[in-house]
Amino acid sequence: MAKKTKKLTLSEKIKQLAEIPFSIKWVSISLFLFTMGWGLGADTFFSIYVKSIIGSGLNLTLIGTLLPIIKLLTVIPIGILNDKGMSKYLLLYGKIWYAISGAFYFWAGFEQSAFFLICAVILNGIGSSTMYTTYRTLYGKKTQTNNRSKILGVYFSSINMAYVIGALISAFLVKYLDLPYMYLFVVIFAILSILQDSKIQDFVRRKFSKTWGKYLKKQNTDLPFEYEIDEEYQNMEDILRKKNMLLLYFREIFSLSPWKKMFEAMKSYDGHMYVALSSQALVNFMNYVGFLFIPLVAMQNNLSLSEIAILFAVMRLPYLVNILIGNIGDKYSKKILITILVLFSAGLFFLLGSTSSFMAIVIASFGLSLAIAMLQPITSALILGYAKPKDKGLIAGMQEFSSKIGEIIGSLGIGLLTALVGMNVAFQFLGCALAVLGGYLLLKKLFQSKEKKAEDHQGKDIDVPIFAPQIIKE
C-alpha cells in the first residue's frame, strides 16, 4: 500500500510549504480574506439563524436543500466557462453575488422575512458555484502527480483557517451583536477580497518589484494567465461590460449546451472517475450533515451562542492540518485511506447519536472533522488524477456537482429521518450505514488484493516454453 519514503520531521514539512508556487500562495490570500466574512458568524450560526426566521426544523431542511440544488444547477456551466479562460471574471461575479446575498441575509433576519431568506439562499448558491469552482480550477492547474494532495491541502486550509479565526472572534462578537448583523461581514470581506484580486495585486507588483525583486523571482511570481487582472480591467464597470462578459455568463448558466458538453466529455472516462466522484459526494454528505445538524444537537443541550461558536471553531480546527498532512494522499493508496476514514467516521456519528455529554459531543465533532479534513484533499486529488488537461474546468465543475448531490441527500435524508425518529436515532442509523459501506469497501479491497497476489504468483510459476508464447493469456 505504501511507498518507501523517508519520514519527514515537522520542520521539514514546513520547509516544503515554501516550495508551493507563489501563485497558489497569492490566490490563497484572496480565498482566506473572502472566507473570513462567512467565518465571522454567518456560517457558524447558519442553521440556528435560518430556524429563527422560518420556525420548524422541516423548513430548515427545505432551505438547507435549496442551497445545494442552486449550486448543482450552475456548477457545470461555470466549469465550462473556466475552460474558456474566464476565471478572472468569474471570481469577480461570484464575490458580487455573495456580497448581495449577505445583504439579503441581513434583511431576512432584520425583517423576519422568508422571502428575503429565499432570495439570499439563491444568490448564495449562484455565488458559491461561481467562485469555488473557479478557485478549484486555479488550484488544479498548478498540481502535478507528486503534489496534488499537498496543493489541495493548502486550498482547504486557507478556507478553514478563516473559519476557525472567524468563529473564535464571533464567540465574542455575538455577545454584543444580534445575528442579522453578522451577515454584514459577508459584504465587507467580499469587497476586501475583490480589492485584493485587483488593486492590491497591481500595487504589490509596482511597489515591491525593485526591493523584493530577487525574492520574487525565486518564488516564481507568474500567476495563472486566467487570474491576472490586466490594467484595462481594473475598473469594475469595464470588467462587467467588456466584451459582453456578463451576458455570456448568464447565457451559459441558463443554456443546456454545458450539460450536453458534460455528458459527452464524461463518456470518455471509465469507472474509476465515477468511483472518485462518488467518494467526493460521500465526503460532502458527511460534512453537510455535520454543518446543518451538529449545532442543533448543541442547542438541544442548552449551549449558548458563544459556546456553539467555539464548538464550530473546534470542528474546523482539524482542517488546518491539511497544509501539513495534505500530502498523505500522495504517499499512500487513496482508496484504502478513504475506506479507513469512512469506518472511523461511522463510529463517531454513532457516538453523536448516543450521548448527551457536551465533552463527548466536542470530541466526536473534532474527530469527525479530522476525518473529513483528511478526506477532502484525498478525494479531490483522486479526481484530478483521472482528469484530462483540457477538462480541468469541467472536472472542477463535476467535483462541485458531486459535492452538491451529497449535500442534497444529506439534508433531505437526515432531515426527514430526524423528523420521523428523532436526531439521536438518525445519527445512530447513519453511523451503522457508513459502517456497512466501509466494511464492504474494505472486504472488496482485500479480495482484490488476494486475487492480484494469486495472479502474480501464478505468473511466476508458469514455465514459459521459448517457442510457445501463445499459451500465456493476457
Helices and strands as residue ranges (DSSP letters): H 10-17, H 22-37, I 38-42, H 46-54, H 57-83, H 87-111, H 114-140, H 148-173, H 179-182, H 184-195, I 196-200, H 201-208, H 213-218, G 225-227, G 231-233, H 236-241, G 242-244, H 245-253, H 257-266, H 271-300, H 305-316, G 317-321, H 322-325, H 328-331, H 334-352, H 358-386, G 389-391, H 392-421, H 423-461, G 469-471
